[in-house]
Amino acid sequence: MAVNPPISPKFRTNVAGYSAESVRRWVGSGTRWGAFAGIAALFVVSQVPIVKRSILQNAPVLGWYWKVEEEKK
């Protein structure tokens, strides 16, 4: 006859009080907000010449939009 202990341990895996399920819920939303903030910041600083040359002109799909031919003197 097997005897069950009166108190059985329940294991919960969490880090600093956050379980995997609660983190999983917030990661998708945080990713979308972060991507939106990054794109908005790029458009705000899109008139800065170094940003235009090094980042925006080298974008694979829309890089042609920011390319400006320099005038020859």
JORA-V409619 format. One record per helix or strand of 3 or more residues. SS is the DSSP state (alpha for helix, beta for strand). FROM is the first residue (numbers start at 1). TO is the last residue. If there is no record, write none. Layout:
ss=SS from=FROM to=TO
ss=SS from=FROM to=TO
This chain:
ss=alpha from=20 to=44
ss=alpha from=49 to=56
ss=alpha from=63 to=66
